[in-house]
């Protein structure tokens, strides 16, 4: 999985459209092997992002869990702590 794609499921508040779109862009970039498509490929790139974002929103709406929703700030703090340990060497 691309490191820039974050888990979007089971957060309070739920993932925003912008977060879903950003994850779709990262996915399409990873799959296509490019961060900036050529003019000839821009339409296909944009269509893929839109379709993946649409499917992702449906997936997130349909997933069921009994776990309590995660707190965004707490998860971000955990990630920062892991990064400090990783890069402190």
C-alpha positions in Angstrom: 0.0 0.0 0.0 1.2 3.5 -0.7 2.4 5.2 2.4 0.4 8.3 1.6 -2.9 6.5 1.6 -4.4 6.5 5.1 -7.1 4.4 6.6 -10.4 6.2 6.2 -12.8 3.7 7.9 -14.3 4.1 11.4 -13.3 7.7 12.3 -15.4 10.3 14.0 -16.2 12.4 12.1 -16.3 10.2 9.0 -13.9 10.7 6.1 -14.7 13.8 4.1 -15.1 13.9 0.3 -11.7 15.6 0.2 -10.0 12.8 2.1 -11.6 10.2 -0.1 -10.5 12.1 -3.3 -7.0 12.5 -2.0 -6.7 8.8 -1.4 -8.1 8.1 -4.9 -5.5 10.4 -6.4 -2.7 8.6 -4.6 -4.0 5.3 -5.7 -4.2 6.3 -9.3 -0.7 7.9 -9.2 0.7 4.7 -7.7 -1.0 2.4 -10.3 -0.2 4.6 -13.3 3.4 5.3 -12.2 3.0 9.0 -12.7 2.3 12.0 -10.4 1.4 14.3 -13.3 -0.2 12.6 -16.4 0.4 13.9 -19.8 -2.3 16.0 -21.5 -3.2 12.9 -23.6 -3.8 10.9 -20.4 -5.3 13.6 -18.2 -9.0 12.7 -19.0 -8.4 9.0 -18.3 -6.5 9.9 -15.1 -9.3 12.2 -13.9 -12.0 9.6 -14.7 -10.2 6.9 -12.8 -9.8 9.2 -9.8 -13.5 10.0 -9.9 -14.6 6.4 -10.2 -12.3 5.2 -7.5 -13.5 8.0 -5.1 -17.1 7.1 -5.8 -16.5 3.4 -5.1 -14.5 4.2 -2.0 -17.4 6.3 -0.6 -19.8 3.4 -1.2 -17.4 1.0 0.5 -16.9 3.3 3.6 -20.7 3.7 3.9 -21.3 -0.1 3.7 -18.6 -1.3 6.1 -19.8 -2.4 9.5 -17.9 -2.5 12.7 -18.5 -3.0 16.4 -15.3 -1.1 17.4 -15.7 2.4 18.7 -14.8 5.2 16.2 -11.2 6.3 16.2 -10.2 9.8 17.2 -8.3 11.6 14.4 -6.1 13.6 16.8 -5.2 10.6 18.9 -4.3 8.6 15.7 -2.2 11.5 14.4 -0.3 11.7 17.7 0.4 8.0 17.6 1.7 8.4 14.0 3.9 11.3 15.0 5.3 9.2 17.9 6.1 6.3 15.6 7.8 8.7 13.1 9.9 10.2 15.9 11.1 6.7 16.8 11.7 5.7 13.3 13.7 8.8 12.2 15.5 9.4 15.5 18.2 6.9 14.6 
